[in-house]
């Protein structure tokens, strides 16, 4: 099978890139090793920036049709039980099971003219006058002028291209779905010392609980035992979960954290987590994936039109990606550093609770509806940190 573009990986980044290119008139193949629908470890949270992007793609009716929970704000709980609950300064977030979101995006790609190849595992990647991706057991090959690798943090395509660096030595996540949860849709973040947990309450009596824990907690333990250890380290979450009943197996993935490596090669581009991971604490993963897919598609279209698909010609994609996402990543690193320090975070959370304008600024920046300067500016940081004593800071 031959196309202008072969996209490997049918997650949010890959489907978005493929749909954009196909809608622009390019012949696009989209391959994934999975057969959909498939379960996927995820926090099931789309921040307001992601929801805004999904709205621009015309997908809000499809989200609403699968019982997506729309939320107007978040609750953040510190290590000592201190908390703030605040609304986003603009837009709304969306809580949707990842397999449903992926199905919606995959269906849109197909409607845009993308040819989808499910159950195709990448074993080899060869770059000459074109790109050939081959599955060795079957001997099946896919060919294109340009490859976009969007097949996740362990991207096989990126490994074969020699672009993927060592994964971060970060936390691993473990999560499951629970039943018996009353109330309307809500998003909650529980902070611990070097670990954290997110709860997506869908509003239908179920919730996704996903913990990000140090690798050491997984050693010698089953996922069930590791999850229990993590919940014990988050007393407020443990208390909230007492009457809940688990309704799915635990899902584990990782390592999580920030990683960075080259994102272009001859006839090749990386997108989504394959292009570099981010710490999921701030809830920006889906937003980053969608934005990364769009940036890759826009740059790919220009390169295909020019006919020059060399690494040098694709370099503007790397530059554009760094310009758009780089400041956000710097903000995410700052927030992540401050959020998991048991001697500092509770005081910051209490300050955010009594200064709603500061809380809205934080939720706006991490929600991708305000620029990262909303929290990186000296003025914001001074107001946030004002009142903390030297021992806390």
VOPAGU-2260 file (C-alpha; in pm, 1 decimal, decimal comma):
REM VOPAGU-2260
SITE   aa  ch    i         X         Y         Z
SITE  UNK   A    0       0,0       0,0       0,0
SITE  UNK   A    1     138,0     342,1     -96,6
SITE  UNK   A    2      42,2     694,7       7,0
SITE  UNK   A    3     171,5    1049,8      35,3
SITE  UNK   A    4     184,5    1019,3     414,1
SITE  UNK   A    5     195,4     721,6     646,5
SITE  UNK   A    6      97,1     797,9    1006,2
SITE  UNK   A    7     190,2     530,8    1260,2
SITE  UNK   A    8     -16,9     548,8    1578,4
SITE  UNK   A    9    -391,8     614,9    1596,2
SITE  UNK   A   10    -403,9     809,1    1921,4
SITE  UNK   A   11    -507,8    1176,6    1938,5
SITE  UNK   A   12    -188,9    1307,1    1773,9
SITE  UNK   A   13    -188,5    1054,7    1490,0
SITE  UNK   A   14    -558,3    1072,5    1405,5
SITE  UNK   A   15    -554,7    1452,8    1415,3
SITE  UNK   A   16    -252,6    1473,7    1183,8
SITE  UNK   A   17    -394,0    1213,6     945,9
SITE  UNK   A   18    -738,3    1376,8     926,2
SITE  UNK   A   19    -593,6    1723,8     865,5
SITE  UNK   A   20    -372,6    1602,0     580,3
SITE  UNK   A   21    -644,9    1391,0     417,9
SITE  UNK   A   22    -890,4    1680,8     435,4
SITE  UNK   A   23    -626,3    1889,5     253,7
SITE  UNK   A   24    -620,4    1642,6     -34,5
SITE  UNK   A   25    -323,8    1419,5      48,7
SITE  UNK   A   26    -346,1    1041,4      36,2
SITE  UNK   A   27    -296,4     920,1     393,1
SITE  UNK   A   28    -251,5     579,4     553,9
SITE  UNK   A   29    -299,5     547,5     930,5
SITE  UNK   A   30    -161,6     231,4    1090,5
SITE  UNK   A   31    -181,9     107,1    1448,6
SITE  UNK   A   32     -84,4    -221,4    1612,0
SITE  UNK   A   33    -414,7    -230,9    1801,0
SITE  UNK   A   34    -758,9    -324,2    1680,8
SITE  UNK   A   35   -1009,8     -60,8    1793,0
SITE  UNK   A   36   -1176,9      -6,7    2029,9
SITE  UNK   A   37    -893,1     -80,3    2267,4
SITE  UNK   A   38    -832,0       7,4    2634,2
SITE  UNK   A   39    -567,2     269,5    2698,1
SITE  UNK   A   40    -414,9     382,7    3029,6
SITE  UNK   A   41    -511,3     748,0    3061,2
SITE  UNK   A   42    -651,0    1000,0    3307,0
SITE  UNK   A   43    -954,1    1049,0    3077,0
SITE  UNK   A   44    -929,9    1428,1    3108,6
SITE  UNK   A   45    -940,6    1685,4    2830,1
SITE  UNK   A   46    -854,5    2030,1    2964,0
SITE  UNK   A   47   -1034,7    2339,3    2829,8
SITE  UNK   A   48    -767,0    2385,9    2562,8
SITE  UNK   A   49    -821,0    2031,0    2438,3
SITE  UNK   A   50   -1198,5    2076,8    2448,7
SITE  UNK   A   51   -1161,5    2396,3    2246,5
SITE  UNK   A   52    -954,1    2210,3    1984,9
SITE  UNK   A   53   -1209,2    1928,9    1971,8
SITE  UNK   A   54   -1482,9    2190,9    1924,8
SITE  UNK   A   55   -1288,0    2341,8    1632,9
SITE  UNK   A   56   -1293,5    1995,4    1473,7
SITE  UNK   A   57   -1672,7    1985,0    1511,4
SITE  UNK   A   58   -1666,9    1700,5    1763,4
SITE  UNK   A   59   -1865,2    1834,1    2060,6
SITE  UNK   A   60   -2190,0    1660,1    1950,9
SITE  UNK   A   61   -2002,1    1329,4    1926,3
SITE  UNK   A   62   -1853,5    1381,0    2273,3
SITE  UNK   A   63   -2195,0    1458,5    2420,3
SITE  UNK   A   64   -2342,0    1146,9    2257,0
SITE  UNK   A   65   -2111,7     915,2    2456,6
SITE  UNK   A   66   -2191,2    1053,6    2802,2
SITE  UNK   A   67   -1892,1    1284,7    2826,9
SITE  UNK   A   68   -1889,8    1481,3    3151,0
SITE  UNK   A   69   -1823,9    1851,0    3097,2
SITE  UNK   A   70   -1675,2    2040,8    3391,5
SITE  UNK   A   71   -1628,3    2411,2    3460,7
SITE  UNK   A   72   -1340,0    2383,3    3706,6
SITE  UNK   A   73   -1117,1    2160,7    3918,8
SITE  UNK   A   74   -1055,7    2069,6    4280,6
SITE  UNK   A   75    -695,4    2039,4    4400,3
SITE  UNK   A   76    -617,9    1873,5    4735,8
SITE  UNK   A   77    -280,3    1913,9    4909,0
SITE  UNK   A   78     -92,7    1666,6    5124,8
SITE  UNK   A   79    -250,7    1788,8    5450,3
SITE  UNK   A   80    -606,9    1799,1    5315,7
SITE  UNK   A   81    -601,4    2169,9    5227,7
SITE  UNK   A   82    -785,3    2229,1    4902,5
SITE  UNK   A   83    -907,7    2482,0    4655,1
SITE  UNK   A   84   -1195,4    2451,6    4413,3
SITE  UNK   A   85   -1209,7    2703,5    4131,8
SITE  UNK   A   86   -1356,5    2753,4    3786,3
SITE  UNK   A   87   -1157,6    2781,5    3466,4
SITE  UNK   A   88   -1122,3    3141,5    3343,1
SITE  UNK   A   89   -1261,9    3031,9    3006,0
SITE  UNK   A   90   -1411,6    2722,2    2847,2
SITE  UNK   A   91   -1478,5    2386,3    3006,4
SITE  UNK   A   92   -1298,5    2057,2    3049,9
SITE  UNK   A   93   -1425,9    1719,4    2936,0
SITE  UNK   A   94   -1411,5    1380,9    3111,8
SITE  UNK   A   95   -1432,4    1098,5    2859,0
SITE  UNK   A   96   -1308,0     741,7    2862,6
SITE  UNK   A   97   -1005,8     725,5    2638,2
SITE  UNK   A   98   -1131,1     439,9    2421,9
SITE  UNK   A   99   -1438,3     651,3    2340,1
SITE  UNK   A  100   -1230,4     957,5    2254,9
SITE  UNK   A  101    -999,1     752,3    2033,0
SITE  UNK   A  102   -1298,7     599,3    1854,6
SITE  UNK   A  103   -1442,8     944,3    1782,4
SITE  UNK   A  104   -1113,1    1075,1    1645,4
SITE  UNK   A  105   -1056,1     760,0    1439,3
SITE  UNK   A  106   -1403,4     784,4    1289,7
SITE  UNK   A  107   -1339,9    1146,9    1195,0
SITE  UNK   A  108   -1011,6    1052,9    1025,3
SITE  UNK   A  109   -1191,2     786,7     824,2
SITE  UNK   A  110   -1459,5    1036,3     723,9
SITE  UNK   A  111   -1186,4    1273,4     603,4
SITE  UNK   A  112   -1059,7    1004,1     366,1
SITE  UNK   A  113    -784,6     840,5     571,6
SITE  UNK   A  114    -726,7     471,4     497,7
SITE  UNK   A  115    -694,3     292,3     831,2
SITE  UNK   A  116    -485,1     -20,7     884,7
SITE  UNK   A  117    -551,3    -184,0    1222,8
SITE  UNK   A  118    -352,1    -467,4    1378,2
SITE  UNK   A  119     -29,3    -363,3    1204,1
SITE  UNK   A  120     281,0    -380,0    1424,4
SITE  UNK   A  121     586,1    -193,9    1298,3
SITE  UNK   A  122     897,5    -412,4    1289,8
SITE  UNK   A  123    1124,8    -231,8    1043,0
SITE  UNK   A  124    1147,0     116,1     893,5
SITE  UNK   A  125    1349,7     175,8     576,7
SITE  UNK   A  126    1413,1     522,7     434,2
SITE  UNK   A  127    1534,6     562,7      74,8
SITE  UNK   A  128    1347,4     742,9    -202,1
SITE  UNK   A  129    1039,3     671,0       8,0
SITE  UNK   A  130     960,7     528,9     351,5
SITE  UNK   A  131     872,9     163,7     391,4
SITE  UNK   A  132     730,9      24,4     714,8
SITE  UNK   A  133     711,3    -352,5     736,0
SITE  UNK   A  134     552,4    -611,6     959,7
SITE  UNK   A  135     790,5    -906,5     954,3
SITE  UNK   A  136     562,9   -1201,4    1048,5
SITE  UNK   A  137     312,8   -1120,5     774,2
SITE  UNK   A  138     558,8    -964,9     528,1
SITE  UNK   A  139     312,3    -682,4     479,3
SITE  UNK   A  140     459,8    -342,5     389,5
SITE  UNK   A  141     324,4      13,2     384,1
SITE  UNK   A  142     499,4     283,7     181,7
SITE  UNK   A  143     474,7     660,9     165,2
SITE  UNK   A  144     668,0     972,7      72,8
SITE  UNK   A  145     664,0    1086,7     436,1
SITE  UNK   A  146     628,5     914,0     773,3
SITE  UNK   A  147     471,1    1070,4    1083,5
SITE  UNK   A  148     548,3     855,5    1387,8
SITE  UNK   A  149     285,9     911,7    1657,0
SITE  UNK   A  150     300,1     571,3    1822,1
SITE  UNK   A  151     355,3     677,9    2181,3
SITE  UNK   A  152     629,0     708,1    2440,6
SITE  UNK   A  153     795,1     382,1    2333,3
SITE  UNK   A  154     757,7     459,7    1961,9
SITE  UNK   A  155     893,1     165,2    1764,2
SITE  UNK   A  156     902,1     379,9    1450,3
SITE  UNK   A  157    1113,2     644,5    1624,9
SITE  UNK   A  158    1344,3     375,4    1763,3
SITE  UNK   A  159    1398,1     228,9    1417,1
SITE  UNK   A  160    1476,1     578,0    1287,2
SITE  UNK   A  161    1731,6     631,5    1565,4
SITE  UNK   A  162    1545,6     935,9    1698,4
SITE  UNK   A  163    1410,1     810,5    2030,6
SITE  UNK   A  164    1622,3     889,1    2334,5
SITE  UNK   A  165    1616,8     701,6    2664,5
SITE  UNK   A  166    1282,8     718,5    2840,1
SITE  UNK   A  167    1271,6     933,3    3154,5
SITE  UNK   A  168    1339,5     762,8    3486,7
SITE  UNK   A  169    1007,2     881,5    3616,3
SITE  UNK   A  170     691,8     764,5    3785,1
SITE  UNK   A  171     461,8     488,8    3663,6
SITE  UNK   A  172      86,0     513,7    3663,6
SITE  UNK   A  173    -165,7     260,0    3786,9
SITE  UNK   A  174    -538,5     311,7    3758,0
SITE  UNK   A  175    -881,4     154,7    3719,3
SITE  UNK   A  176   -1249,2     238,0    3686,1
SITE  UNK   A  177   -1470,9     245,1    3994,3
SITE  UNK   A  178   -1847,4     243,1    4050,1
SITE  UNK   A  179   -2072,5     374,9    4325,4
SITE  UNK   A  180   -1971,3     740,0    4283,2
SITE  UNK   A  181   -2259,8     983,4    4333,1
SITE  UNK   A  182   -2285,6    1335,3    4201,5
SITE  UNK   A  183   -2225,7    1532,9    3885,4
SITE  UNK   A  184   -1910,0    1530,5    3670,0
SITE  UNK   A  185   -1601,4    1657,0    3854,1
SITE  UNK   A  186   -1224,7    1658,3    3816,9
SITE  UNK   A  187    -999,3    1624,7    4121,2
SITE  UNK   A  188    -622,1    1624,0    4172,1
SITE  UNK   A  189    -471,8    1481,4    4493,7
SITE  UNK   A  190    -111,4    1577,4    4568,3
SITE  UNK   A  191     132,5    1375,7    4777,6
SITE  UNK   A  192     501,7    1375,0    4850,4
SITE  UNK   A  193     655,7    1278,0    4516,4
SITE  UNK   A  194     332,2    1120,2    4393,0
SITE  UNK   A  195     -19,4    1222,3    4295,0
SITE  UNK   A  196    -358,7    1094,2    4187,3
SITE  UNK   A  197    -628,8    1215,5    3953,2
SITE  UNK   A  198    -999,8    1138,3    3969,8
SITE  UNK   A  199   -1233,0    1182,1    3674,2
SITE  UNK   A  200   -1591,4    1154,4    3803,7
SITE  UNK   A  201   -1797,5    1104,1    3488,3
SITE  UNK   A  202   -2132,2    1185,1    3648,4
SITE  UNK   A  203   -2281,0     846,9    3554,7
SITE  UNK   A  204   -2193,1     677,3    3883,5
SITE  UNK   A  205   -1842,5     579,5    3769,3
SITE  UNK   A  206   -1498,0     734,9    3788,3
SITE  UNK   A  207   -1145,3     680,0    3667,2
SITE  UNK   A  208    -883,2     687,3    3944,1
SITE  UNK   A  209    -526,3     706,0    3817,0
SITE  UNK   A  210    -218,2     734,4    4041,5
SITE  UNK   A  211     133,3     839,6    3938,1
SITE  UNK   A  212     375,9     668,8    4175,8
SITE  UNK   A  213     752,0     624,7    4217,3
SITE  UNK   A  214     891,0     317,6    4045,2
SITE  UNK   A  215    1002,2     178,5    4384,3
SITE  UNK   A  216     639,6     126,7    4492,7
SITE  UNK   A  217     588,8    -122,6    4207,5
SITE  UNK   A  218     883,7    -346,8    4295,5
SITE  UNK   A  219     773,2    -682,1    4435,5
SITE  UNK   A  220     404,5    -583,1    4432,7
SITE  UNK   A  221     106,0    -660,6    4214,5
SITE  UNK   A  222     -78,1    -363,5    4057,9
SITE  UNK   A  223    -352,3    -406,5    4322,0
SITE  UNK   A  224     -98,5    -387,3    4604,4
SITE  UNK   A  225      80,0     -91,6    4447,4
SITE  UNK   A  226    -247,1      97,3    4405,4
SITE  UNK   A  227    -333,2      35,8    4771,2
SITE  UNK   A  228       7,2     167,8    4877,9
SITE  UNK   A  229     -45,1     478,2    4667,3
SITE  UNK   A  230    -392,2     546,5    4806,4
SITE  UNK   A  231    -257,9     512,8    5161,4
SITE  UNK   A  232     -16,2     794,5    5080,4
SITE  UNK   A  233    -311,9    1014,2    4977,0
SITE  UNK   A  234    -541,0    1012,0    5285,3
SITE  UNK   A  235    -804,6    1246,7    5142,1
SITE  UNK   A  236    -842,6    1028,4    4834,3
SITE  UNK   A  237    -849,3     713,9    5045,2
SITE  UNK   A  238   -1134,1     851,5    5254,5
SITE  UNK   A  239   -1331,3     954,9    4943,6
SITE  UNK   A  240   -1291,5     609,3    4790,0
SITE  UNK   A  241   -1408,1     400,6    5087,5
SITE  UNK   A  242   -1756,9     322,6    4948,8
SITE  UNK   A  243   -1642,7     281,7    4585,9
SITE  UNK   A  244   -1620,0     -53,4    4406,6
SITE  UNK   A  245   -1359,6    -131,6    4142,1
SITE  UNK   A  246   -1516,4    -244,8    3811,2
SITE  UNK   A  247   -1213,1    -293,3    3585,4
SITE  UNK   A  248    -864,3    -445,0    3599,6
SITE  UNK   A  249    -578,2    -213,8    3692,2
SITE  UNK   A  250    -385,1     -57,7    3405,1
SITE  UNK   A  251     -15,5      25,3    3440,5
SITE  UNK   A  252     204,9     238,0    3214,6
SITE  UNK   A  253     523,7     439,8    3231,8
SITE  UNK   A  254     771,1     574,2    3289,0
SITE  UNK   A  255     615,7     919,9    3302,7
SITE  UNK   A  256     807,5    1245,1    3295,1
SITE  UNK   A  257     968,9    1494,5    3064,7
SITE  UNK   A  258    1177,1    1373,2    2772,3
SITE  UNK   A  259    1327,2    1545,7    2473,1
SITE  UNK   A  260    1488,5    1422,0    2151,8
SITE  UNK   A  261    1507,2    1508,1    1778,1
SITE  UNK   A  262    1166,5    1520,7    1612,6
SITE  UNK   A  263    1264,2    1513,5    1244,8
SITE  UNK   A  264    1474,5    1297,4    1014,9
SITE  UNK   A  265    1485,8    1239,2     642,3
SITE  UNK   A  266    1125,7    1177,8     532,5
SITE  UNK   A  267    1020,0    1144,0     895,7
SITE  UNK   A  268     853,6    1348,0    1170,1
SITE  UNK   A  269     755,3    1259,4    1527,1
SITE  UNK   A  270     433,6    1374,2    1694,2
SITE  UNK   A  271     258,3    1326,4    2027,2
SITE  UNK   A  272     443,5    1136,7    2299,8
SITE  UNK   A  273     678,2     995,4    2034,8
SITE  UNK   A  274     810,3    1350,2    1992,8
SITE  UNK   A  275     867,3    1395,1    2365,6
SITE  UNK   A  276     680,7    1321,5    2684,7
SITE  UNK   A  277     544,4    1561,4    2943,4
SITE  UNK   A  278     459,1    1498,9    3308,3
SITE  UNK   A  279      80,0    1442,8    3315,2
SITE  UNK   A  280      28,9    1613,1    3652,5
SITE  UNK   A  281    -110,7    1932,4    3496,7
SITE  UNK   A  282    -357,5    1741,4    3277,6
SITE  UNK   A  283    -228,3    1875,7    2946,5
SITE  UNK   A  284    -153,2    1544,8    2772,9
SITE  UNK   A  285    -449,9    1531,7    2533,1
SITE  UNK   A  286    -418,7    1901,6    2454,1
SITE  UNK   A  287     -49,6    1855,8    2372,3
SITE  UNK   A  288    -123,2    1552,7    2154,2
SITE  UNK   A  289    -390,6    1732,8    1952,4
SITE  UNK   A  290    -175,1    2042,4    1909,5
SITE  UNK   A  291     129,4    1833,8    1819,8
SITE  UNK   A  292     -69,5    1647,5    1554,4
SITE  UNK   A  293    -191,5    1970,7    1397,4
SITE  UNK   A  294     157,7    2122,5    1396,5
SITE  UNK   A  295     298,0    1809,0    1231,3
SITE  UNK   A  296      23,7    1806,7     967,2
SITE  UNK   A  297      70,6    2173,2     878,9
SITE  UNK   A  298     447,2    2130,1     841,2
SITE  UNK   A  299     405,0    1804,6     649,3
SITE  UNK   A  300     170,1    1968,2     399,1
SITE  UNK   A  301     423,0    2244,8     329,2
SITE  UNK   A  302     706,2    1994,3     284,3
SITE  UNK   A  303     500,2    1770,6      56,3
SITE  UNK   A  304     408,7    2068,4    -157,3
SITE  UNK   A  305     772,8    2174,8    -188,3
SITE  UNK   A  306     887,4    1821,7    -266,5
SITE  UNK   A  307    1182,2    1848,2     -26,9
SITE  UNK   A  308    1136,9    1596,7     255,0
SITE  UNK   A  309    1490,2    1602,0     391,1
SITE  UNK   A  310    1555,2    1646,3     761,8
SITE  UNK   A  311    1678,6    1996,7     686,0
SITE  UNK   A  312    1357,1    2088,6     505,0
SITE  UNK   A  313    1149,6    1948,3     793,7
SITE  UNK   A  314    1344,3    2142,7    1055,8
SITE  UNK   A  315    1087,3    2428,7    1067,4
SITE  UNK   A  316     848,4    2178,7    1228,0
SITE  UNK   A  317    1091,3    2126,3    1513,9
SITE  UNK   A  318    1134,5    2501,1    1548,9
SITE  UNK   A  319     762,4    2569,5    1540,2
SITE  UNK   A  320     694,5    2293,9    1791,0
SITE  UNK   A  321     956,9    2434,7    2028,6
SITE  UNK   A  322     812,6    2786,1    1993,9
SITE  UNK   A  323     453,0    2678,0    2060,7
SITE  UNK   A  324     503,2    2405,1    2321,3
SITE  UNK   A  325     835,8    2503,7    2480,2
SITE  UNK   A  326     700,3    2780,1    2708,4
SITE  UNK   A  327     418,0    2550,5    2818,1
SITE  UNK   A  328     666,9    2278,3    2909,3
SITE  UNK   A  329     869,7    2524,3    3118,3
SITE  UNK   A  330     552,3    2620,0    3303,9
SITE  UNK   A  331     460,5    2253,5    3353,7
SITE  UNK   A  332     803,5    2180,5    3503,3
SITE  UNK   A  333     765,0    2467,8    3751,0
SITE  UNK   A  334     415,6    2359,1    3856,7
SITE  UNK   A  335     523,8    1995,6    3889,5
SITE  UNK   A  336     821,3    2096,0    4105,0
SITE  UNK   A  337     605,5    2299,4    4344,0
SITE  UNK   A  338     310,8    2059,4    4359,2
SITE  UNK   A  339     476,1    1754,5    4515,2
SITE  UNK   A  340     669,1    1909,5    4804,9
SITE  UNK   A  341     489,2    1827,5    5126,3
SITE  UNK   A  342     650,2    2118,1    5314,6
SITE  UNK   A  343     554,5    2377,3    5052,8
SITE  UNK   A  344     246,9    2267,0    4860,8
SITE  UNK   A  345     -15,6    2291,0    5141,5
SITE  UNK   A  346      69,7    2656,6    5203,6
SITE  UNK   A  347      46,6    2729,7    4830,1
SITE  UNK   A  348    -289,6    2554,6    4804,5
SITE  UNK   A  349    -424,9    2749,8    5103,3
SITE  UNK   A  350    -309,0    3070,9    4939,1
SITE  UNK   A  351    -481,1    2976,5    4614,5
SITE  UNK   A  352    -798,6    2901,2    4810,7
SITE  UNK   A  353    -819,0    3257,2    4946,5
SITE  UNK   A  354    -703,8    3424,6    4624,1
SITE  UNK   A  355    -937,2    3292,9    4352,4
SITE  UNK   A  356    -779,1    3514,4    4087,2
SITE  UNK   A  357    -448,9    3331,8    4141,3
SITE  UNK   A  358    -623,5    2993,7    4127,9
SITE  UNK   A  359    -801,9    3086,8    3803,3
SITE  UNK   A  360    -471,7    3197,7    3653,9
SITE  UNK   A  361    -315,1    2862,9    3739,6
SITE  UNK   A  362    -610,8    2665,1    3603,0
SITE  UNK   A  363    -612,7    2882,4    3292,7
SITE  UNK   A  364    -243,9    2826,4    3219,1
SITE  UNK   A  365    -252,2    2452,2    3289,2
SITE  UNK   A  366    -585,4    2438,3    3106,1
SITE  UNK   A  367    -427,5    2587,4    2791,1
SITE  UNK   A  368    -672,6    2877,2    2770,9
SITE  UNK   A  369    -420,8    3127,7    2907,3
SITE  UNK   A  370     -59,1    3155,3    2803,5
SITE  UNK   A  371     211,2    3015,3    3030,7
SITE  UNK   A  372     309,2    3373,4    3112,4
SITE  UNK   A  373      -2,5    3386,2    3328,9
SITE  UNK   A  374     191,4    3193,6    3594,6
SITE  UNK   A  375     551,8    3244,0    3485,1
SITE  UNK   A  376     541,6    3622,4    3517,5
SITE  UNK   A  377     733,1    3772,9    3812,9
SITE  UNK   A  378     415,6    3947,3    3927,2
SITE  UNK   A  379     218,2    3623,8    3954,7
SITE  UNK   A  380     499,1    3435,2    4128,3
SITE  UNK   A  381     553,3    3715,4    4379,9
SITE  UNK   A  382     184,1    3722,0    4467,3
SITE  UNK   A  383     170,4    3342,9    4492,2
SITE  UNK   A  384     478,0    3308,8    4709,4
SITE  UNK   A  385     414,3    3618,0    4920,1
SITE  UNK   A  386     363,4    3511,4    5278,7
SITE  UNK   A  387     555,6    3184,5    5257,8
SITE  UNK   A  388     837,7    3184,6    5508,0
SITE  UNK   A  389    1190,4    3093,6    5409,1
SITE  UNK   A  390    1157,6    2750,0    5572,7
SITE  UNK   A  391     859,6    2664,0    5351,4
SITE  UNK   A  392    1011,5    2805,4    5032,1
